[in-house]
Amino acid sequence: MNKETVPSQAEKSNPEGEPLELSLEVLDKIKHPARIDDVIREQSPEERKSNPALTPEMIDDSTDR
């Protein structure tokens, strides 16, 4: 199978004839994403401990503040 005959997931869910409509809130989040530091600080301690992207030092740092 080649790419021309197999539609991608995006093509299946949004045919070319129908433009994708996003709310202004979603567009704003795409254009201005939250800072990763803020997102991590909003996570619960359990989420931070299970997050493989954080080192133990980072987990300890965020709980001190």
Distance bins in CASP14 RR format, pairs under 12 A and 6 or more apart:
PFRMAT RR
TARGET T0000
AUTHOR 0000-0000-0000
RMODE 2
METHOD distances of the structure
MODEL  1
1 7 0 0 0 0 0 1 0 0 0 0 0
3 11 0 0 0 0 0 1 0 0 0 0 0
4 11 0 0 0 0 0 1 0 0 0 0 0
5 11 0 0 0 0 0 1 0 0 0 0 0
6 12 0 0 0 0 0 1 0 0 0 0 0
7 13 0 0 0 0 1 0 0 0 0 0 0
7 14 0 0 0 0 0 1 0 0 0 0 0
7 15 0 0 0 0 1 0 0 0 0 0 0
7 16 0 0 0 0 0 1 0 0 0 0 0
8 14 0 0 0 0 0 1 0 0 0 0 0
8 15 0 0 0 0 0 1 0 0 0 0 0
8 16 0 0 0 0 0 1 0 0 0 0 0
10 16 0 0 0 0 0 1 0 0 0 0 0
10 18 0 0 0 0 0 1 0 0 0 0 0
10 20 0 0 0 0 1 0 0 0 0 0 0
11 17 0 0 0 0 0 1 0 0 0 0 0
11 18 0 0 0 0 0 1 0 0 0 0 0
11 20 0 0 0 0 0 1 0 0 0 0 0
13 20 0 0 0 0 1 0 0 0 0 0 0
14 20 1 0 1 0 0 0 0 0 0 0 0
14 21 0 0 0 0 1 0 0 0 0 0 0
14 22 0 0 0 0 0 1 0 0 0 0 0
20 26 0 0 0 0 0 1 0 0 0 0 0
20 27 0 0 0 0 0 1 0 0 0 0 0
20 30 0 0 0 0 0 1 0 0 0 0 0
21 27 0 0 0 0 0 1 0 0 0 0 0
22 28 0 0 0 0 1 0 0 0 0 0 0
22 29 0 0 0 0 1 0 0 0 0 0 0
22 30 1 0 0 1 0 0 0 0 0 0 0
22 31 0 0 0 0 0 1 0 0 0 0 0
23 29 0 0 0 0 1 0 0 0 0 0 0
23 30 0 0 0 0 0 1 0 0 0 0 0
24 30 0 0 0 0 0 1 0 0 0 0 0
24 31 0 0 0 0 0 1 0 0 0 0 0
24 32 0 0 0 0 0 1 0 0 0 0 0
25 31 0 0 0 0 0 1 0 0 0 0 0
25 32 0 0 0 0 0 1 0 0 0 0 0
26 32 0 0 0 0 0 1 0 0 0 0 0
26 33 0 0 0 0 0 1 0 0 0 0 0
27 33 0 0 0 0 0 1 0 0 0 0 0
28 34 0 0 0 0 0 1 0 0 0 0 0
29 39 0 0 0 0 0 1 0 0 0 0 0
33 39 0 0 0 0 1 0 0 0 0 0 0
34 40 0 0 0 0 0 1 0 0 0 0 0
34 41 0 0 0 0 0 1 0 0 0 0 0
34 42 0 0 0 0 1 0 0 0 0 0 0
34 43 0 0 0 0 0 1 0 0 0 0 0
35 41 0 0 0 0 1 0 0 0 0 0 0
35 42 0 0 0 0 0 1 0 0 0 0 0
36 42 0 0 0 0 0 1 0 0 0 0 0
36 43 0 0 0 0 0 1 0 0 0 0 0
36 51 0 0 0 0 0 1 0 0 0 0 0
36 53 0 0 0 0 1 0 0 0 0 0 0
36 54 0 0 0 0 0 1 0 0 0 0 0
36 58 0 0 0 0 0 1 0 0 0 0 0
36 62 0 0 0 0 0 1 0 0 0 0 0
37 43 0 0 0 0 0 1 0 0 0 0 0
37 54 0 0 0 0 0 1 0 0 0 0 0
37 58 0 0 0 0 0 1 0 0 0 0 0
37 61 0 0 0 0 0 1 0 0 0 0 0
37 62 0 0 0 0 1 0 0 0 0 0 0
37 65 0 0 0 0 0 1 0 0 0 0 0
38 62 0 0 0 0 0 1 0 0 0 0 0
38 65 0 0 0 0 0 1 0 0 0 0 0
39 47 0 0 0 0 0 1 0 0 0 0 0
39 48 0 0 0 0 0 1 0 0 0 0 0
39 51 0 0 0 0 0 1 0 0 0 0 0
39 53 0 0 0 0 0 1 0 0 0 0 0
39 54 0 0 0 0 0 1 0 0 0 0 0
39 62 0 0 0 0 0 1 0 0 0 0 0
40 47 0 0 0 0 1 0 0 0 0 0 0
40 48 1 0 0 1 0 0 0 0 0 0 0
40 49 0 0 0 0 0 1 0 0 0 0 0
40 51 1 0 0 1 0 0 0 0 0 0 0
40 53 0 0 0 0 1 0 0 0 0 0 0
40 54 1 0 0 1 0 0 0 0 0 0 0
40 55 0 0 0 0 0 1 0 0 0 0 0
40 58 1 0 0 1 0 0 0 0 0 0 0
40 59 0 0 0 0 1 0 0 0 0 0 0
40 61 0 0 0 0 1 0 0 0 0 0 0
40 62 1 0 0 1 0 0 0 0 0 0 0
40 63 0 0 0 0 0 1 0 0 0 0 0
40 65 0 0 0 0 0 1 0 0 0 0 0
41 47 0 0 0 0 0 1 0 0 0 0 0
41 48 0 0 0 0 1 0 0 0 0 0 0
41 54 0 0 0 0 0 1 0 0 0 0 0
41 58 0 0 0 0 0 1 0 0 0 0 0
41 59 0 0 0 0 0 1 0 0 0 0 0
41 61 0 0 0 0 0 1 0 0 0 0 0
41 62 1 0 1 0 0 0 0 0 0 0 0
41 63 0 0 0 0 1 0 0 0 0 0 0
41 64 0 0 0 0 0 1 0 0 0 0 0
41 65 1 0 0 1 0 0 0 0 0 0 0
42 48 0 0 0 0 0 1 0 0 0 0 0
42 62 0 0 0 0 0 1 0 0 0 0 0
43 49 0 0 0 0 1 0 0 0 0 0 0
43 50 0 0 0 0 1 0 0 0 0 0 0
43 51 1 0 0 1 0 0 0 0 0 0 0
43 53 0 0 0 0 0 1 0 0 0 0 0
43 54 0 0 0 0 1 0 0 0 0 0 0
43 58 0 0 0 0 0 1 0 0 0 0 0
43 59 0 0 0 0 0 1 0 0 0 0 0
43 62 0 0 0 0 1 0 0 0 0 0 0
43 63 0 0 0 0 0 1 0 0 0 0 0
44 50 0 0 0 0 1 0 0 0 0 0 0
44 51 0 0 0 0 0 1 0 0 0 0 0
44 59 0 0 0 0 0 1 0 0 0 0 0
44 62 0 0 0 0 0 1 0 0 0 0 0
44 63 0 0 0 0 0 1 0 0 0 0 0
45 51 0 0 0 0 0 1 0 0 0 0 0
45 54 0 0 0 0 0 1 0 0 0 0 0
45 59 0 0 0 0 1 0 0 0 0 0 0
45 60 0 0 0 0 0 1 0 0 0 0 0
45 62 0 0 0 0 1 0 0 0 0 0 0
45 63 1 0 0 1 0 0 0 0 0 0 0
46 59 0 0 0 0 0 1 0 0 0 0 0
47 53 0 0 0 0 0 1 0 0 0 0 0
47 54 0 0 0 0 1 0 0 0 0 0 0
47 59 0 0 0 0 0 1 0 0 0 0 0
47 62 0 0 0 0 0 1 0 0 0 0 0
48 54 1 0 1 0 0 0 0 0 0 0 0
48 55 0 0 0 0 0 1 0 0 0 0 0
48 56 0 0 0 0 0 1 0 0 0 0 0
48 57 0 0 0 0 0 1 0 0 0 0 0
48 58 0 0 0 0 1 0 0 0 0 0 0
48 59 1 0 1 0 0 0 0 0 0 0 0
48 60 0 0 0 0 1 0 0 0 0 0 0
48 61 0 0 0 0 0 1 0 0 0 0 0
48 62 1 0 0 1 0 0 0 0 0 0 0
48 63 0 0 0 0 1 0 0 0 0 0 0
49 55 0 0 0 0 0 1 0 0 0 0 0
49 56 0 0 0 0 1 0 0 0 0 0 0
49 58 0 0 0 0 0 1 0 0 0 0 0
49 59 1 0 0 1 0 0 0 0 0 0 0
49 60 0 0 0 0 0 1 0 0 0 0 0
49 62 0 0 0 0 0 1 0 0 0 0 0
49 63 0 0 0 0 0 1 0 0 0 0 0
50 59 0 0 0 0 0 1 0 0 0 0 0
51 58 0 0 0 0 1 0 0 0 0 0 0
51 59 0 0 0 0 1 0 0 0 0 0 0
51 62 0 0 0 0 0 1 0 0 0 0 0
52 58 0 0 0 0 0 1 0 0 0 0 0
52 59 0 0 0 0 0 1 0 0 0 0 0
53 59 0 0 0 0 0 1 0 0 0 0 0
54 60 0 0 0 0 1 0 0 0 0 0 0
54 61 0 0 0 0 1 0 0 0 0 0 0
54 62 0 0 0 0 1 0 0 0 0 0 0
54 63 0 0 0 0 0 1 0 0 0 0 0
55 61 0 0 0 0 1 0 0 0 0 0 0
55 62 0 0 0 0 0 1 0 0 0 0 0
56 62 0 0 0 0 0 1 0 0 0 0 0
56 63 0 0 0 0 0 1 0 0 0 0 0
57 63 0 0 0 0 0 1 0 0 0 0 0
57 64 0 0 0 0 0 1 0 0 0 0 0
58 64 0 0 0 0 0 1 0 0 0 0 0
58 65 0 0 0 0 0 1 0 0 0 0 0
END
